[in-house]
């Protein structure tokens, strides 16, 4: 499914759904977002085509298949701050050392 570029996590789908333009005038005046659309061969093979309904969007954010409601993955509720590491200590050992002049 094609969604806006903004990263969203489980629990934030209601915000995005509230921002969808209700008509063409809202969208073209900049007062609303474009709705999500199913695209690609995998979506077509699953019978998903066109604009995603609010129920399908909520299902995907909960890790459910939007066509069958089967559990596909665990939803990402928040980012773990421990996963953010400073790059400096990781890059230091990989820097080449200049040849010594003997």
N, C-alpha and C positions, 0 to 999 in steps of 0.2 A: 504494500500500500504506500502511496506517496503522501507524506505529511509535510508540514512546514519544517524548515531546517532546525528550528529551535529544539533543543534537547528537552524532552519531557520524561518524567518518571511516573510510575504508578501512583495514582492519587491526584495527578495534575490534569488528567484528561477532561475533567469537568470544566476547568478554566479554558482549555482549548476549544471544547465544544461550545462554550458560551461566546467565544470570539468569532464564530463562523458567521459570515454575512448571510442575512436572511433573503437577500435578493441581489440582482446585478447592480442596482444603484448603490447599495451599501458597499459592495466589493469594489466597484470602480471609483467610489469617492474616498476609499481608504478607511472606511469604518468597520471593516470586517475581513476575516481571513477566508481564503479559498477552502472549500471542504476537502477532506482526504478522498483520494480515488484509488481504487484497486487497479494496478497496472502489471503487465508482464504475463508470461506464459504460466507461471505457477498459480497466480491468482485466477487466470482463465480456466485452468485445469481443475481448480477447486470450485468453480462455479461462481467466483467472485468477480463482479464486473461493475464498473461505474462508480458512483459516489458511495462511500461507506456510510452506513447508518450509525446513529449514535450508539446503538446496542453493539454493533460490530467493533466500533472503536473502544468501547468500555471492555469488551471481551479481550481484545488484543492487549490492552494495558494490564489486564489481569493474568496474562500468559496463556489465554485460551485461543484456540483456533476459531477465527470469526465465522467459519462456515459450519463447523461441527460442534463447537463449544468444548472440544477435547482439550485437556491440559497439554500445552506444548512446551512451556518453560516456566520457571519461577519468575514472578515480576520483580523488577529492580525497584525497591522502595526508596533507597537513598544510596549515595556514594559513600563508601567507607573512607574516612579521612586518612586512615593509615596507608591507603594505596597511593597517596601523593608523596613521592619522594623527591628530594632535591637531586638534580642531575649531576652536580659537581662531583660528589664522591664516587659516582658510577663512571664518570668519564675520565677521572684522573688516572687510574691504572691503564686505560687504553691508549693514552697519549704516548707517541713514540719518544724515546729518550734520544737526545742528540749523541752522535758518536763521540767517544772520548778521544782527546788528542794526547797521545803518549809519546 
